[in-house]
Amino acid sequence: MEKNVSEGFFKQKLDKIIDEEGIRFAGFINLKGDLVESKIRKNIVPFENDEEQRQVFRELALRISTRRKFDYSMGAVKYSASRREKLVMISFPLKNFILLITAEPNVNIDRLAYKIIKILGKDWSEFFGE
């Protein structure tokens, strides 16, 4: 785990994030695509099995690293979102991690993303960079 991240950092942030209305899952993923820490809302059944989830995490990490090639000209990605029929996925590329959120399909993506950024707070800007 990253030296600069306190032991309870991920858990503390996930505890706050999962309480936001409409969120199904929240997890921190490293740049290799390994799940570091996660939280799922009670009574939620994932759409994918464990292996499919690992594949989603690996592919997300690859997409994030590919997008970083253009940071020098367009600026860093603050978050990326996709609206699917059954859920919304929002990823927040951080310095050495990715925060992945899945939510119900009816959420307002921008409003939810803003709330997540506020929860990450100064830890997001100081540790992860703006």
C-alpha positions in Angstrom: 0.0 0.0 0.0 1.1 3.6 -0.6 3.2 5.0 2.2 1.4 8.3 2.2 -2.0 6.7 2.8 -2.9 6.2 6.4 -4.2 2.7 7.3 -7.8 3.8 7.8 -8.0 6.4 5.0 -9.8 4.1 2.5 -12.2 2.7 5.0 -13.0 6.2 6.4 -13.8 7.6 2.9 -15.8 4.5 1.8 -17.9 4.7 5.0 -19.0 8.2 4.0 -19.3 7.6 0.3 -21.5 4.5 0.6 -24.1 6.6 2.6 -24.7 8.8 -0.5 -28.1 8.0 -2.0 -28.1 5.7 -5.0 -24.6 4.3 -4.5 -24.4 0.5 -4.9 -20.6 0.0 -4.6 -17.5 2.1 -3.9 -13.9 0.8 -4.1 -10.3 1.9 -4.3 -8.3 0.1 -7.0 -4.6 0.3 -7.5 -3.0 1.1 -10.9 -2.6 -2.7 -11.6 -6.3 -3.2 -11.3 -6.3 -4.8 -7.8 -9.1 -4.0 -5.4 -7.5 -2.4 -2.3 -10.6 -1.7 -0.2 -14.3 -1.6 -1.0 -17.8 -1.3 0.4 -21.1 -2.5 -1.0 -24.5 -1.2 0.1 -26.5 -3.7 2.1 -28.9 -6.0 0.1 -27.2 -5.2 -3.2 -26.4 -8.2 -5.4 -23.6 -7.5 -7.9 -24.3 -7.9 -11.6 -20.9 -9.6 -12.1 -19.2 -12.6 -10.5 -15.8 -12.2 -8.8 -13.8 -12.9 -11.9 -15.8 -10.5 -14.0 -15.4 -7.8 -11.3 -11.6 -8.3 -11.4 -11.7 -7.9 -15.2 -13.6 -4.7 -14.9 -11.0 -3.4 -12.4 -8.1 -4.3 -14.6 -9.7 -2.8 -17.7 -10.5 0.4 -15.8 -6.8 0.7 -14.6 -5.7 0.3 -18.3 -8.1 3.0 -19.5 -7.0 5.4 -16.8 -3.3 4.9 -17.7 -4.1 5.4 -21.4 -6.0 8.6 -20.7 -3.1 10.1 -18.7 -1.1 10.3 -22.0 -3.2 13.4 -22.8 -2.9 15.2 -19.4 -0.1 17.4 -20.7 -2.4 19.0 -23.4 -5.9 18.7 -22.0 -5.3 18.6 -18.2 -6.0 15.7 -15.8 -9.2 13.8 -15.8 -11.3 14.7 -12.7 -13.7 11.9 -13.2 -15.2 9.7 -16.0 -18.7 8.4 -16.1 -20.8 6.0 -18.1 -24.6 5.5 -17.9 -25.7 2.0 -18.6 -29.2 0.5 -18.6 -28.7 -1.1 -15.1 -26.2 1.3 -13.4 -24.0 4.3 -13.6 -20.2 3.9 -13.2 -18.0 6.8 -12.2 -14.3 6.6 -11.8 -12.0 9.1 -10.2 -8.4 8.7 -11.3 -6.3 9.6 -8.3 -2.5 9.7 -8.1 -1.8 6.0 -7.4 -5.3 4.7 -7.1 -8.7 4.8 -8.8 -11.9 5.3 -6.9 -14.7 3.4 -8.7 -18.3 4.1 -7.8 -21.4 2.3 -9.2 -24.8 3.7 -8.6 -28.4 3.3 -9.6 -29.1 4.3 -13.2 -31.3 7.3 -12.2 -28.7 9.3 -10.3 -27.5 12.7 -11.5 -23.9 11.9 -12.4 -22.5 15.4 -12.0 -24.2 16.0 -8.7 -23.0 12.7 -7.4 -19.5 13.3 -8.6 -19.4 16.7 -6.9 -20.5 15.1 -3.6 -17.8 12.4 -3.9 -15.1 15.0 -4.6 -16.3 16.9 -1.5 -16.0 13.7 0.6 -12.5 13.1 -0.7 -11.9 16.7 0.4 -8.4 18.1 1.1 -7.1 14.5 1.1 -7.9 14.4 -2.6 -6.3 17.7 -3.4 -3.2 17.3 -1.2 -2.4 13.6 -1.5 -3.7 12.9 -4.9 -3.2 16.2 -6.7 -5.8 18.4 -8.3 
